[in-house]
Amino acid sequence: MRLKPHLSIFVVCIMFFFFLFVGNAASAKEKANSELRNLGLGLPYTISAPTGEIDTGNELTDGNYGSLDFNHPSWQRHLRQQERTVTFDLGEKKSIGQVKAHFLQDTPVGIHFPEKVTISVSQNLHDWGELAEIKSEIPLFETGKTGPTALTQNYIWDGSIDGLPRGNKHAEMVYARYVQVKFTTDVWVFLDEIEILGVDGKDKNAKSLPPNNNKPEVDLGYLKPGEQTGGIHNLVLLYNGWYANGFGDWTKDKLLPYVSYVDQAGEPQDWFFDGVLFLGLQSPNKRDFMEVSIPTNKDDWQWYLDKTFAPDGDMEQLNEAAKEVATKLEEPDHKVKVILMVPYPSMNQQNFGDVDGDGKTEIFDYNLIGHDEAYRNKQKALEWYINEATEYWEAAGYSHLELSGLYWLSEKVNLQSSHEIDMIHWMKEQTEAKELAFLWMPYMDAVRSHQWEESGFGAAAMQPSYFFDGKDPSRIETAANLAKRYGMGVEIEVNEEVIYHEEWRQRYLAYLNGGIDFGYMDNAFKAYYQGGDTYYRGAYSTDPKARATYDWTYEFTKGTYLGP
């Protein structure tokens, strides 16, 4: 249909004014953006945690960007501790149109983009309004099969694009004095510049942002024993991998002091640890089940299952110990809960073995086959292991044991590995399908330890790692606070040195006393690392001080420990 002449002229006029308006608006915005200056240039700032290197006071505002070489002096380095907060004082309220922070990623050397960057503003340093929470647009594990691995990324809040949240729909700038940039630190995080672009005074497009996160962060509280922990309150770690002297081979008699609290004659007086975790670190081929350079393969995983579930193997010995204690304590229906380790499928494995009968070995190294295929191969291997383990368990028909969960052996989340977070979530689905708990015990400051549940784990306990160096007793309190903040349990740590040396005994007491002082003795899930067989040695030691370590531990599990 043809338009009438007068209508045609009208449409042309409308279109002319429309494009004129859009063009003028675009020009105005372009002009406004060009007038913004870097309000932060040369400005000092404060950082919430040390960088591990000398900060001149304006490294992040000196206008100097780093190259793709991580050794470039403009890169400021941050290592772990969950997050950093950089705070700027503009001296007075100003109109801010854009905030951006520039980061480096080079995954082969452990440098990753922050998972997220949060930008906030304040008028008084106390009440903060969050402008934006910005996620990385680039996968944190992705490096590509060939070519350069280093790349950079800006995390940007732009008022002309993003606007202001919470009732400031049409504002393009925020009117504030203080600016805060918070970023997560999984392993190494490198950044060189933070820019705050704006104008002095109050621009007509600037609005104040009401605070929304001025309340202190609320602790989640310690992880309580329950379904997440497989019903376990106190879980003891028993290493049953390969040792040259057979140290990882458990017998019924050696297990009795763990299943039960025994007197010095070895007679059970009460139940002791209600959960046992069997885990191995090395195979007879001296390959490691954790994430290391010499990874285990299918033969090693099979060896571990065969050893653990042999007719007279570690699991059967545990069952016999539990049966004997149940008889002597006249509780025939009592069962000890068991957690079984899951070996870590290392990204270095180039020849795991064929688990699905297709005649091809499973490769976990993404450099050879790409990230997606490496991830699928890991899933195949893990599914094979879990099915094998549960079939062994069902075939054995243990009378006094209950399979309660699986344990992820790696003590950190490896962001360099293909689809690591996806794999952990997938593992949780597998365990839940079998009605099992999924446990993890990261070391303090391990990658994603503070986001254990978001990463896919069902339960987690924090390792304080104080016992082994004894240099900083405050680590007990720090670990306790982190565990409580992030809803985790606590790992108690000891080894054989406590039997023979008073200095080490005092270190162990710091853990037990911390349970009273910081509240994790009662109503918190606890795991107990004890080296090889520390509690066994303590139970039968003729030295009263050594025996006391065993007695204290029993009292601690019962919530009756009052101190030495």
N, C-alpha and C positions, 0 to 999 in steps of 0.2 A: 504494500500500500504506500502511495506517495504522500508526503506531508504537504499541507497547504502552504503557500508562500509566506504568510504572516507568521505561522507557527514555526516554519523553518528558521526564520530570522530570530525568533524568540529563543529557540534552542541554541543557536550559534552564540547569542549573547550570554546565555547562562554558562555555556562551556567556556567562553572567553574569561568571564569573571571568576569562574571556578579555578581555572589554571593560573590566573593572575594571583588569586588568594593563596593557593597552594605554593606557588613560586615565592611569593613574598614571605609566607610563613617559614618556608624552608630557608630562605635567605636570612630571615631574622634569627632562626635557631642556629644557623651556621655562624652568623655574626656573634651571637651570644656565646657559643662554644669557643670561638676564637678569642674572646675577651677573657676567658677563664685563665687564671694563672695558678702555678703550683704553690699553694699556701704553705706546703710543708717543706719546701726547698730549704735545706740548711737547718731545719728545725731539730732541736734535741727531742728525746723521747725516753720512755722507760720501757724495759722488757721484764716480763714476769718471772723469767728464769734465766740463768746464765747461758751464754752462747757457747762456752767452751773455748772462746778466744777473746782477745782484747777488742772491745768495741770503742771506737774513737768518740762516740756520742752522736755522730750523725752519718754513720755508714749507710743507713737506709734512706737518707734524705740528701745525699751529697750530689745527686744527679748523675752518678757514674753507674752504668750498667755492666754486668759481667758478660763474658763471651760464653760459648757453649763448652768451653774447657772449665771443668769444675775447680781447677786450681787457680782460676783467675781471682785476683785479690778483692774484687768487688763483691764476691759472693760471701754472705754471712751464713755461718753454719749452725744448725740446731740439731741436737740429737735426743730423740725419745722424750720421755717425761710427759707424754700425752698431748700437751698443747703449749703454745706461747701466746702472750697477749702484749701487743705493742700499743702504748698510749701516748697520744700527742695533745699538747696544750697550745692552741692557736693564739693564746694571749687575750682574746676577746671573742665575742660571738661574731661569726662570719657566715657567709652564704656559700654552701658547699654543693657543687654540682656533680662531682665525680670523685670516687676513691678507688685506687687500683694498686694491687700488690703483684710484683713480678717474681716468679719462681722458676727454678731449674729442675728438670728430671733427667736422670741418667741411671736407669734401673740396674745395669750390671754391677755398678759400684754402690748400690743401696741408697741412691738419692731418689726420692719420690716426691711428686707433687703432694701438697696437703690434700687429704680427703675432702676437707671443707674449710672455707675461710668465712668468718663472721665479722661483719662491719657494724659498729654501733656508734652512737653519738650521745653526748651528755652536756648539760649546762653547768653541772656542779661536781663532777667526778664520782658521784654516788648513785644517781638515778640514770640508768642507761636505756636508750631506746634502740632496738635492733633495726638497722636499715635493711640488711640482707644477709642471708646465709647462702653462700655460693659453693656449689659442688664442682669438683674437677670435671671438665668436659672431655678430658683425655683419660683413658683407662690407666690405672696406676701400675698395672703389670705389663702393659703392652710395650714391647721394644721393637718388634719387627724381626724378620728372619735375617735380613742383611742391611748393610748401610749404617749410617750414624745412629747412635742410641740416644744422644743428648737432644733435648728440646726444651723450650721455655713456654710459659703460659702466664697470661695476666688474669687475675681474679678481679672483676670490675663491678662496682655499683655505679650506674650512670642514671642520674635523676631524670634526664630527658627521655630515657627509655624505660627505666624501671619504676620511676615515680617514687612516692613515699608511701609506706604502709600505714594502716590504721587511721582511716578517715582523712587523709590528705591526698585525695584522688587526683587533683589537678596540679599539685605542686611539683616543680621540677628540681628544686634545690632544698636543702635542709639548713636551717639556721641553728648553729650550735658552736660551742667553744672547744669542746673536747672530742677527739676522735679515737676510736679503739679498733684495732685490727687483730683478731684472734685467729690462729691457724693451728691445725692438728699437726703433730709430729710423730709419725709412725716409726721411722728409722731416722735417716738423715733428711732434713729439709733445708734447702739452700734458697735464699732470696737476696736480692740486691737493692731493690728500691720499693718504697711505698710513696705514692703521690696523692696529694689531697688538692684537687682542682676546684677553684671557686673564686669569689670576689670578696673584697672587704665590705663590711657593713651588711645591711639587710636588703637583698634584692627583692623586687616585687614578686618574683616567682618562688621565693624562699618561705618555708613554713617551719615552725618548731615541731619537733617530733616528741610526742608524749612518751615517757618511759614505759617499758614493758618487762624489763628483766632486772629490776633493782633489788629483787629479793635474793638473799643468799642461796646458793645451790643446796638443795636438800639431799642429804644422804639417803640412799636406798636402804641402808641397813644391811647387816651381814646376811649372806645366803643361809636360809634355814634348812635343816634336813627335811626331806620330803620327797615327793615324786621326782623332782628335778635331780636329786642326788641318788635316786634308786632306793630311797628309804634309809640311806646310810647316814649315821651321825659321825662316826670316827673310822676313817679309811686308812689302813696301813699299807704301805708300798712294799711289795716283796719282789725283788729282782730275780728272775729265773731264766735269764739268757745264758749264753755260753761264757764260761770262765775256765782258764787253763787248769785250775785246781778243783773244778767241780763245785765252786762256791754257789752257783745258781741252782743246784739240785736240792730240793727240799724234801725232808722226811717228816713222817707223822710226829715223831718226838720233838723235832726242831720247831714244828708249827704249833705245838700245844701252848707255849707261852704267849702266842699271839691270839689264838682263838679264845683262850681262857687266861684269867689271872691266876698264876700258880704260886704256891709257897715254895720255899727253897728246896723242898723235897720233890718238887715237880707235880704236886697234886693240885688239880683245879679247885679254886675257891669261888669263882664267879666267871661269867662271860666277860671278855675283854673287848677287843676291837670288833665292831659289828659288821665291818666290811673289809675285804681283802682285794687289793689290786695286784694281779700278776702282770709283770712287764719285763721285757728284755731289751737290752741295748745292743748286743752284738751276737752274731752267728758264729759257728765253728770256722767259717771261712773268713772271719775277722772283717766282715762287712757290717755296717751299722744300720740299725732299724730307725734311727732318727735322721734328720736332714743333714747329711754330711757329703763329703766328696766321693766316698766309696759306698754307694747305696746298696742295700740288700735287693735281692731279686726273688722270683717265685720260689726257687729252691730253699732260700733262707726262710721265707715266710712259712713254707710247708714244714721245714725243720722245726720251727718254733711251735707250730700247732701239734706236730707229732710228739715233741718233748713234753709239752704242757698236758696233753690229753692221753698220753701213753697209759696202758693198763696199770702200771705202777708209777706213773709220772706225778708231777707236782700237784695237779688238780685232785687226783685220787688220794694222794697223801693228805691234802687239806680236808677232803671228805672224811677220811679215817680219823683225823684229829677231831673234827667237829662231832663225829659220831661218838667217839670216846668221851668227850666232854659232856655231850648230851646225856649219856648214860650215867656218868658220875654225878652230874648235877640234877639228875632225875627230871630232865626236860626233853623227852624223846622227840618232840616235834620241832625243836629249835633248829633253824637253818642259818648258816653263815652266808651273807651276801657276797657275791663275787663280781668284780669288774675286770674285764679283759682288755689288754692294750690292742690298739690298731696301729700297725707299723705305718710310718710316713712314706707315701709314694714320692720319692725324691725327683725333682726336675732334672737331676743329672743322670737318671737311669736311661740308658740307650738300648738295653736288651734285658727287659724284665723276664720274659718268657711268655708262652702262649697260655692264656687262661680260658679262652672261649672255643678252642678247638678248630680255629680257622687256618692253622698252620703258620700264623704270623706271630712274631714276638711283639709284645706290647712295649712301645717306646713312650717315655714320659718327657723327653727332651724336645721342647717346642722349636728349638733351632733346627731340628731335623725334619719335623712334620707339621709345624704350626701349632698355635695355641689350642684350637678347637679339637684337633685330633689327639693331642697330648692329654687334654682333659678327659676325653672319652676313654682313652686307654687307662687312665687312673681310675675312673669309675669302674671299669671292667675288673681291674685288679682288686679294688676294695670290695666290690660286690662278691667276687670269688672268695676272698678271705672271710668275710662276714658269714657267708653261707657255709663254708667249711667249718668255721668255729662253732656255729650253732648246731650243725649236724653232729659234730663230735660231742657236743654237750648233750644233745638229746639221746644219742646212742649210749652214752655212759650211764645215764639215769642216776646221777648222784643223789643219795638219800638225804644228805644233810647240808646241801648247798643250794643256793638260788642265784641264777645268773641275773644280775640287776642292771648291768650297763656295759658300755664300751668306753675306752679311754683313748683320746687323741694324743699320740706320743709326742709330737712336735710341740715345743714350749713357746712357739711364737707363730704368728701368721706371716707366711712368706709371700709378700706382694709381688715378688719376681716370678713366682710360679704361676702356671696357666690357670686362670679362673679359680684362684685359691678360695675366695669367699664363696663362690658358687659351689665349690666342692664340699666345703664345710657344711653349708646348708643342705646339700644333697645327702651328706653323711647323717645329719640329724634326722632327715626323713627316713633313712634306712633303719636307724635305731628305733625311732618311734613306731615304725611299721612292725617291729618285733617286740614292742612294748618294753624297750630298754632305755635307760638314761644315757646321756652323752656328755662325758666329763672332760675337762681340760684344766691343766695347772701351769699357767704361764709364769715366767719369772717377772719380777717387778720391772716395769717399763717395757715389757715385751710388746711387740707390735700388736695392736688391737686388744691388748689386755683390758683396757677400760671400756671396750665395746664388745665384750665377749659374747653377750647375748645377741646383739645386733649382727655379729659376724656368723652366728649360727650354732653356737654351743649351747647345750642344755644346762650346764652347771660349770662353775669355775672356782678354783681356789688360788689365792695369791701366794707366791713364793717370796718371803722376805729376804732370803739369802744372806742373813746376818751371821749365822753360825760359822760359816767357812772362813771368814776373815776377822770377825770380831772387832773391827775398827770403829764401827759407828752404831752403838746400841739404839740410836734413834730410828734406825731402819725398822725395828719392830713396830714402833708407833706409826711410822710413815706407811708401812705396808698395811697395818690395821686400819688406818684412816682411808687408804685407797680402797681396801676391800669393802669397808662399810659404805664408802661413797658410791661405789659401783655395784653393790649388791653381790659381793663374792664371799666365798669361804676363805679360810686361812690354812696355809700349810705349815706344820710344825717340823722343824729340821734338826737332825742330830746325826752323828755317826759314831764309830767305835772309840774315838778319842775321849768321849765323855766317860767311858769306863775307867780310864787310866789317868786323866789329868784334870786337876781342879779348875784350871783356867777354862777348859772346854765345858766343864760342868756348869760353870757360871753363865756361859753363853747360852746353854740349853735352858737354864732357869729363867733367862730373860724372856724366852718364848712362853714358858708356863706362867710366869708372873704377869706377862703382858696379857694373857688370857683373862686374868682378874682385872688388871688396870684398865684395859681397853674393851672388855666385855665380850670377847669371843669364846671364852670357855663354855659358856652356857648358850644354848639355842643358836649355834652357828655350825655349819658344816666344816669339818676339819679333816685334813689329810696329813699323814705322818711319814715323812721321809726319814729313814733310819739307817742309811748307808747299806750295809749288807745284812747283818744280823745283830744289831746293837741291843735290841730289847731282849733277845734270847740270851746274850752274854750277861746283861744286867740281871736277868731273872735268876741265873745260876752262879753269879759271882759271890765269892766268900768275903769280898770287901764290902762292908756295910754302906759305904758311900756309893759304890757302883750299883748295889742292889737298890739303893734309894731312888736312883733314876728310873728304875722299872716301877717302883711303887708310886712315885710321883705321877708318872704317866698314866697309870691305871686310875688314880684319883682324879686326874685331869679329865679323863674321858667320862667319868661319872659325875663331874661337876662338883666334887667335894674337896678338890685341892685347895689348901690354904697357904701354901708356901713351905719352904724347907724348915 
